Amino acid sequence: MILSIVVVGALMMSSPTTDQAKRIERLENKLMAPCCYSQNIHDHMSQEAAEMRDEVMEMVEAGESEQDIITYYRTKYGERILAMPDGKTGEVAYTVPVTIALLALLALFAAIFHSARNRNQNASASQKSVESLVTVDYSNQCSVDPSL
């Protein structure tokens, strides 16, 4: 009887509350697995990710804030541990590719416009050249001899 109370009590203490479970899941989705940085620790199945999940759960249950936990892992592993970089790093990480893509589109449109304009100018010059070849003055070549 006492053993069952101890086991039930231990199980109740080890399972996080609903609020804690939500915080744990949020944190697990914000942190990348340090073994390969290809997935967050919520989805990754490596030993390192499992250890981090356990650490996150312990920290949340101990009452640490999400920001404190993120700061701990950022200090330990660097910015790369974050799935979504924050601050200036996050701004650069998302604005640079967008800016490059917009500049590439602008360059593409400029090249298409320039090519179309050159094609029209070449066609116009070619048309004038053909017209000058076709328009020949035959008035001097056909003279009628009145003595005939």
Secondary structure, DSSP 4 states (H G I P E B T S, - for coil): -HHHHHHHHHHHHHSPPHHHHHHHHHHHHHBB-TTTSSSBTTT--SHHHHHHHHHHHHHHHTT--HHHHHHHHHHHH-GGGBSS--HHHHHHHHHHHHHHHHHHHHHHHHHHHHHHHHHHHHHHHHHHHHHHHH----TTT----TT-
